Amino acid sequence: MSWNKDAAVNYARNHAGSASQHRCAHFVSNAVRAGGARLINTNYAKDMAFNLRAAGFRAVYGAPMKGDVAVIQPIAGHPAGHACIYGGDGTWYSDYKQNSMYPGNNWASAAPSYQLFRHN
């Protein structure tokens, strides 16, 4: 099955809750699989980069595009990091709908390092 970013984003949109469930890696991984990529689970969002690369994603820089996945490193109090997929319209999805890539003001203030991944 080839990569279908629309299917991945639609899955993410349809399964996103109204608030964090602290299961972003699980939800984003399921969205990626719904798009046709063969992604192996990781326990923590911060560790998803290797498996995304193995599933055909590559690190990219610049403005996000629909279907891009952000892997964000931890901040104080959030040791697992965060992951989300870009909806293409300014909205990001993890286990809930986000208005920015960073999942809250504490994340935006800390501005941890992150990497965007795009499927080849």
N, C-alpha and C positions, 0 to 999 in steps of 0.2 A: 504494500500500500504506500502510495506517495504522500508527501507532506501536504496537508490542507490546513493552512493557517485559519481560514474561516471556520472550519469545523472545530478547531482547538479553541478559538475565541468564543464561539457560540456555546461550547460546552462550559467554558469558564463562566460566562455570563449567566447561563441557566442554572449553575450550581453554586454560585456565590451567595453567601448569606448576607445579612445586614450588619453583622459585627464579626470580629475575629473569633475563630474557634481554635486558634493556635495550631492549625494543621495546614499551613500554607504549602509546604513541600508536597504533601499528599494531594491536595486539590490541584496544584499546578502540574504535578506529574500526571494526574488523570486527564487534565486538559490536553497536555502534550500528546499523550497516547490517543486521545480522541481525534487528534489531528493526523494520526497515522504514524507517528514516530515510535520506535521501539525503545522506550526509556525504562531503565532499571531504577527501582526505588532507592532513595537515600533517606537516612533517618533525619537529617537536618538540612534545612534550606541552604545554609552556608556551604554545604558540600556537594551541591548539585552540578557544579561545572564539569567535572570529569564525565559524569554520565550523560550530560547534555551533548558534550563533544562526541562521545561514543554513539549517540543517537543521530548524528549528522548535523548538529548545530556548530556554529563557529562564533568566536568572540567578535563583536562589532563595536564601533565607536560612533558617536554622533547621535542624532535624533532617533528615537525609537520608531519602529515600524510595526504595523499590525502583526501580531503573532510573536514578537520578540519576548524573550524571557529575561527578567532581571534577577540576578543572584546577588543578594545584599549581605554583607558581612555583619557580624553581631555588634550590638551596642550593650551597654550596661543594663543588666536585667533581662536581656533577650539573647541568651547564649547560642541559640539555634540559627540566628540570622533570619533572613526573610527571602521569599521568592514570590514573584508575581508575573503575570503575562499581560502584555499591552493589547488593549482592545482596538487601537487605531484611531480613537476619537477623543483622546485625552484621559480615558479611564483605564485603570489597571485592575486586574482581578487576581486574587489569591483565594483564600477561603471566604472572602467577602469583597465587595466592590470598594475600590479605593479611588480617591480623587487625584492622587499623585503616586509616583513610584514608591516614595517612602510612605510607610503605612501609618504615620502619625507625626505630630509635632516634635515629639522627643527624638524620633528618627531623623527628621529633617534638620533639627538643631545639631545633632551629633554628626550628621552627614558621613556615615560610614562608607567605606569603599564598596563598589559594586561593579558588576560586569554584565553587559547585555549580550545575549546570545540569539542568533538568528539561524534558522534552518537553511541549509544549502539548497 
